[in-house]
Amino acid sequence: MADDRRETIVAMRKVRDRIDREFDKPLDVEELARGVYMSAGHLSREFKRVYGESPYSYLMTRRVERAMTLLRRGDMSVTQVCFAVGSSSLGTFSTRFTELVGVPPSVYRRERDGDWDGVPACLAKQVARPVRNREARPRPDA
């Protein structure tokens, strides 16, 4: 029993690590499940049990985090950023970005332009990390 749990945790770490490495590639739950020899349903249940969110939600959070960095730089359009982080739908990307960050990517890009000049990227990423699971609330003035 303990060995089964350990194997499951190891498999979930492999999935999470793959998402962290390949977030900008076309990934889906079926592909991730094949990589750890599980069904998509079983992978989704176990990933959520171990990490508290679905593999898809985790993937989209990684994409939004990277998008925030690219948008802060200000040299790419929202559409370019969307495709650079692996999203294939601008609408889905914008919706998820807004859910996690609290403002649409176009507003984030416009408001953050120049705000992070001179701030190391590692610090900016930590301070600006998105909130998961739809917890972000729009600002009253937005």
Backbone torsions as a table, in degrees:
resi	resn	phi	psi	omega
1	MET	NA	-48.5	179.2
2	ALA	-64.9	-35.5	178.1
3	ASP	-65.7	-38.4	177.8
4	ASP	-63.0	-43.1	179.0
5	ARG	-64.4	-41.4	179.8
6	ARG	-63.3	-43.4	178.4
7	GLU	-63.0	-39.3	178.7
8	THR	-64.8	-44.1	179.7
9	ILE	-63.8	-41.4	177.5
10	VAL	-61.4	-43.7	178.9
11	ALA	-63.0	-41.2	-179.8
12	MET	-67.1	-35.6	175.7
13	ARG	-64.4	-39.4	177.4
14	LYS	-61.7	-42.7	179.0
15	VAL	-64.1	-47.0	-179.8
16	ARG	-61.9	-42.8	178.7
17	ASP	-63.5	-39.0	178.0
18	ARG	-64.7	-42.3	177.2
19	ILE	-60.9	-43.7	179.8
20	ASP	-60.8	-38.3	-179.0
21	ARG	-79.2	-38.1	-169.1
22	GLU	-116.6	25.7	-176.5
23	PHE	-58.7	-25.4	-177.1
24	ASP	-88.4	4.2	177.6
25	LYS	-104.4	162.4	177.6
26	PRO	-69.5	104.5	179.0
27	LEU	-118.6	142.9	171.3
28	ASP	-139.5	168.7	-174.6
29	VAL	-61.3	-38.0	179.8
30	GLU	-61.5	-43.9	179.2
31	GLU	-64.6	-44.2	178.4
32	LEU	-62.5	-40.3	-179.3
33	ALA	-64.9	-41.2	177.9
34	ARG	-58.8	-36.0	-178.7
35	GLY	-65.5	-21.1	179.1
36	VAL	-121.5	17.1	173.8
37	TYR	57.3	47.5	177.4
38	MET	-130.0	163.3	170.2
39	SER	-76.8	158.0	179.7
40	ALA	-61.3	-40.2	179.7
41	GLY	-64.4	-43.9	-179.9
42	HIS	-65.2	-42.7	177.9
43	LEU	-59.1	-47.2	-178.8
44	SER	-59.9	-44.4	179.8
45	ARG	-63.8	-46.6	-177.3
46	GLU	-68.7	-40.4	179.2
47	PHE	-61.4	-44.2	179.5
48	LYS	-65.8	-38.4	178.5
49	ARG	-64.1	-42.4	-176.7
50	VAL	-77.2	-43.5	-172.1
51	TYR	-109.8	-7.2	176.1
52	GLY	82.4	5.6	176.4
53	GLU	-153.2	161.5	-177.8
54	SER	-73.6	158.6	176.0
55	PRO	-58.0	-38.7	179.6
56	TYR	-63.7	-43.5	178.8
57	SER	-62.1	-42.6	178.5
58	TYR	-62.8	-44.5	178.8
59	LEU	-59.6	-46.9	-179.2
60	MET	-65.6	-33.8	176.6
61	THR	-64.7	-42.6	177.1
62	ARG	-60.5	-43.2	180.0
63	ARG	-63.9	-41.1	179.6
64	VAL	-66.5	-40.5	177.5
65	GLU	-58.5	-46.0	179.2
66	ARG	-66.2	-40.2	179.2
67	ALA	-60.8	-39.4	178.5
68	MET	-59.1	-42.1	178.5
69	THR	-62.7	-47.6	-179.1
70	LEU	-64.9	-38.9	178.9
71	LEU	-67.9	-35.2	177.5
72	ARG	-63.6	-33.6	178.3
73	ARG	-63.9	-35.7	174.0
74	GLY	81.2	5.7	-177.5
75	ASP	-101.6	7.5	178.8
76	MET	-130.3	147.8	175.3
77	SER	-75.6	165.8	177.9
78	VAL	-60.1	-40.9	179.2
79	THR	-63.1	-44.2	178.2
80	GLN	-61.4	-42.1	178.9
81	VAL	-63.8	-44.0	179.6
82	CYS	-52.6	-50.7	-177.9
83	PHE	-74.8	-30.6	179.0
84	ALA	-65.5	-28.8	-179.5
85	VAL	-93.6	5.4	173.9
86	GLY	97.9	1.0	177.5
87	SER	-79.0	143.3	179.2
88	SER	-105.9	-5.0	-179.2
89	SER	-131.0	117.7	178.6
90	LEU	-62.8	-37.0	179.7
91	GLY	-64.2	-48.1	178.7
92	THR	-63.0	-43.5	179.0
93	PHE	-59.9	-48.7	-178.3
94	SER	-63.3	-40.0	178.7
95	THR	-62.9	-49.0	-178.7
96	ARG	-65.4	-40.9	178.0
97	PHE	-58.0	-47.3	-179.1
98	THR	-63.9	-39.9	178.1
99	GLU	-61.1	-41.4	-175.3
100	LEU	-83.5	-37.1	-172.6
101	VAL	-98.4	-28.3	178.6
102	GLY	100.5	-11.7	175.9
103	VAL	-138.6	153.9	176.9
104	PRO	-64.5	156.7	-178.3
105	PRO	-58.9	-34.9	179.7
106	SER	-65.0	-39.8	177.8
107	VAL	-68.7	-43.5	178.4
108	TYR	-58.0	-46.0	-179.3
109	ARG	-61.5	-46.7	-177.8
110	ARG	-65.2	-44.4	-176.6
111	GLU	-74.5	-28.5	-175.8
112	ARG	-91.2	-6.9	-177.7
113	ASP	-58.2	113.0	178.5
114	GLY	87.3	-14.2	-178.7
115	ASP	-64.1	-27.2	-172.4
116	TRP	-106.6	12.4	178.7
117	ASP	-58.9	129.0	178.1
118	GLY	84.4	-6.7	179.0
119	VAL	-90.8	126.0	178.4
120	PRO	-56.2	140.7	-176.0
121	ALA	-57.2	-37.8	-178.6
122	CYS	-64.8	-36.2	178.6
123	LEU	-73.9	-42.8	178.8
124	ALA	-60.1	-40.9	-179.9
125	LYS	-63.7	-41.8	-178.5
126	GLN	-67.4	-42.6	-178.0
127	VAL	-70.2	-36.7	-174.4
128	ALA	-97.6	13.7	-177.7
129	ARG	-55.7	133.6	-179.1
130	PRO	-70.6	156.7	176.8
131	VAL	-88.4	137.0	-177.1
132	ARG	-91.1	164.3	171.3
133	ASN	59.2	46.8	172.2
134	ARG	59.8	30.3	-178.1
135	GLU	-87.1	-17.0	-178.6
136	ALA	-66.5	139.9	178.6
137	ARG	-117.6	137.1	176.9
138	PRO	-59.8	143.7	177.0
139	ARG	-68.7	149.4	-179.2
140	PRO	-60.2	-31.4	-177.7
141	ASP	-88.1	-0.4	-177.3
142	ALA	-87.3	NA	NA
